[in-house]
């Protein structure tokens, strides 16, 4: 299957399929903020504003990379970018390999910048492809093309060994990834975010990334969309792969393990409510990312659907900030949490 067809298939499964983890949750519902009967603030004092990639955000939220590289992605990415600009949140695009290898697909990514001029945009390449491009001597050119394509404020390098293992067209070839990431950190014109795609980053992995200079990490934990599950559904004979459906580290565990290991910790993986956003920050995240719920909101209601969902999350986040006595996102990171399950 061609890369554009595969990208469209991924979106279709994410929207229409039962592709959540089956027995594993993100763990965020196991925590609750300690109720503060003396918050010493007014609700009007609560500010959800923060900074990400040296740019202001109205909310500590990012639509993480989902799609691009096929014709209808132009419409989807344009409308998501428009909503992000109105909400004042960051946006990532999906893997840009298709457009980097076939310039005719550039518009499916480049379309976002005119509609999100003040939004920090995050470009996206795969670690496996980065190693190959490095070996071929073209990695620097590919990075610069990806960044310039959307005028990106950062470049995400995604780690997805589980997805590659389960994917019918997968390329589970990860030798040399860490040294390639170190090279990218030293040569990229923008900051690097290293992220998983939904199976989580352990403390040990994040320590290794930090040791080669990575300062931004997206844990992308287990408990939301199972990308191994999506790939399993795409197989003609899925039975031998079913045991891989629920592999991964729950999001809450990823955050708690790695709090303060890197300057900016992004929490994604099964984020489905404003309470999840708040708890993720309380556990130690600086920014929270979500993909599938926003893609579904867009599918159901277009730009307005995204605005309504983000607005409801903002309301819930502000409520928890008030009830924990946190007037800022920085204070929320230090608010007491209790484990309830």
N, C-alpha and C positions, 0 to 999 in steps of 0.2 A: 504494500500500500504506500502511495506517495505521502510525503510529509504533510502537504496541505490537506489531503483526505484524512490522515490520521488526526490532525489537529481538530478538524470538524467533528470527527467521530468522538474525540475526547469530550468536546462540549456537549454533544448530544447525549452521551452517557451521563455526564454530570447533571444535566437538566432532567433527564427522563428516567434514569436507571436507579435501582436501589443499590447505591454504591458506598454507603456509609460503613464504618467498622461494625462488625456483627456482635462481638462480645466485649469490645474494649471501648471505653469512653475517654474523653480528653482529660478527665479528672478535675475539671474546674468547678463542677457542682459539688465537689467534696469539701469546698472551703466557703467560709462566710466571714464577712468583716465583723469584728467585735462591735456590738452596738455601743455607741458613745452618747450617753444621756446628757453630757455637758460638751457639746461640740464647740461652743464659744464662737460660732460663725453664723451668719445668715445664709439662707439658700442663695441669695443674690450675690454673696461673696465668692461663690464657687466659680472658678475659671478652669475650663477644660483645655485651654490653649497650651501649646508646647512648641518645641522646635525640633525639626528633623532635617538632617542634611543641610544645616545652616539656613533653613527656611521655616517660616512660621506655619503652624497648623492650627486650625480651630478646634480640632479633636485629635487625640493621639491614635489615629487610625489610618490604615493603608489598605486599599484594595490590592491584594497581592496578585502577582502575574497569573493570568488565566489563559489568554488566547491571542491569536494573531497568525498570519501565514496562510489564510485562505480567504476567498472573496467576502463572505458575510461578516468576517471579523472587522472589516472597516466600520460597518454600522454599529456593531457591539462596542468596539473600543471607543469610537467617537462619542457614543452616548454615555458610556461609563466615565469617560474623561470629563464630559460636560457636567455630570453629577458630582464628580470629585471636586471640580472647581467651585461649584456652588456650595458644597459642604465644607470646603477648606481642608480636605484630607489628601493624603498621598496616593499615588497609583503606580503599580507595576504592570508591565506587559508580559505576555507569555514568552516562551522560548523563541528567540529571533533567528534561529538557525535557518529556517525556511527562506526568510528574506535575505539573509547573508549569502546564501547559496544560489538564490534566484531573485535578482533585483526586481522582477516584475511583481513580487509580493510585498515590496517595501511599503506601499501605501497602507496596508493593513496594520502597520505599526506607526508610521509617520503621521497618520491621521490624528493622533491624540494631542500633539503639541498645540495646534492652533486653538483647540478648545480648552486647554488647561495651561494657560501661559504662566500662571503663578503657582502651579502645583508641582511639587517635587516628583519627577517621573523616574522610574527605575527600569533600566534596560535589563536584558536577561539572556544569558547563554548557558549551555550545559557544560559540566565539567569534562565529560567524555570528549565532546567536540573541541573544547579548549586544549586538551592534551594533544589531539591530532593536529590542530592548527599550529600549536607551538612547535611540534615536530616538523611541520611543513614550512616553518618560517613565516607564517602569515597571521599569527595570533595578534600581533600589535595592530595590523590593518583591520582585522575583524572587530577588535574591541573598539577602535575609533569609529568604524562604520556604525556599529550598534549604538554607541553613545550619540553620535551625530544624527542618526536616524530620527531620534525623538528628543534631541537636546536633553539627554538624561542627566540627572543630578547624581546618580550612582549606577553601578553595574552589579546586578545579581549574578552569581555563579551558582547554579543549582546542582546539588548532590542528590542522585536518585538511583543508587544501586539496586534497591528493591524493585523499583518500577522497571528499570532496564532488564532485570532478571525475569520479570513476569511478562514483559511486552513481547508480542509476537515478532516484532522487528527489532527487539532490544539489542543493545550493545553493552553488555556487562564487562566493560574493560576499563578498570579504574587505576591501573598501575601508573604512577607518575602524577596523580591529581594534586597531591599536596605541594610538590615542588612547582607545579604549574601555577597553582594559586599564589604561591610566594612570588613568582615572577610577575603575575598580574598585579599584585599589590604594589610592587615596586615600579611598574611601568604604566599603569592605568592613569588616564587623565582625570578620573573621578574616583571617589571612594568605592570600595568593594563590599558588597553584602554577600556572605555565603549562607545559603539556605538549603534546607531539605524541601521535599515536596509533599510531605504529609506522613512521614514515618519517624521524624524526630531526630534531633542531634543530642548526643549524650555529653556529659561534662568532659569526658576524656577526649572526644572529638573536638569540642570547642576549645579545650586547652591547646590542642595541637594547632588549631587554626590561629589562636591568639599568638602562639609562639612564632608564626611566620608573618605576623603583622596585621592580621585581620582584626578590624575594630567594630564591624557591624555583622551581626549574626541573626538569622531568622530561624528559630528552632523548628517551626513547621511540624508540630508534633502529631502523634496519632490520636484519633478520636473523632475526626470529621470525615472527609472524603478519603476512601481507601483507593489510592491510585494503583496499587497492585490489584485491587478488586476490579477497577475499570479495565485494566489490561487483561485480567483473567477472563472477563466477559467477552473480550474481543478474540479469544482463542477458539478455534474449532473444537478442540478437546481440552476443556478447562479442568477436568478432574485432577490431573497430577499436580496442579498448582493451587488448589483450594486452601492448603495449609499455610499459604503465604498471605491470605486475605487480611488477617488481623495483626501482622507483624508490625512492630513499632513501639516507640516510647511515648506514653501519654503526655500531652502538652503541659499539663501542670507539673509533672515530674521534670520535664526538660527545663522549664523556667526555674523551678526551685533548686535544681542541681547547679545551675549555671549563673545564678544571680551575681552580678557585679564582676563576672569574669572578663567581660568586654565592655567598652564604653557605652555601646548601644545594643540592647537586646530586644529583638522583635519577637513577639509571641503570636504565632498563628497555628492553626490546626483545630478545626471544630468550633471556632468562635461563632456563636449563634445568638448572642444576646448582649445587651448592655452590661448585664451582671458578669458575663464572661470577660468582657473588656476590663471591667473594674478589678475583678479578681486577678486577672493576668498581670495587671500593673501592681497590685498589692503583693503578688508573689515575686516581683522584681523586674518585669518588663518595662521598657521605656515607650514602646510603640506596639500596637496590636494590629494584626493583619487578618483579613478575611477574604474569601473568594466565592465559594459556592453559594452562600446565602444571598450575596449581592448579585451574582449572576442570575439566580432564580428570581430575585426581586425585579431585576431588569427584564427578564423574560416575561414576567407576569404583568408588569406595569410600566416598563420603559424607564425613562429618566425619573419620572415621578415616583415610581416604585422604589428606586434606590433612595431618593430623598426621604421618603416616608420611613424606610427601614433605618437609615442612619439617624434620622430625627428621633425615632423611638429609642435607639441605643443611647443617644446623647442624653435623653431624659433620664433613663435608668442610671447611667454613669453619674450624672449630677446628683441623683438621689443618694447613691451610695457614698459619694464624696461628702455630702452634707451629713449623713448619718454616721460617718466615721470621723467627722471633724476635720476633713481635708479640704482646704480651700484651693489647692493646686495639685497638679499631677505629681509633682515632686513629693508633696506631703502624702498623697495616696500611696506612694511606693513604700512609705514607712508606717502606714496605718496597720494596727494589729489585725491579723487574720486568725481564725480558729478552724481547725479541721472538724467537720461535722459527720463525716463518714469514714 
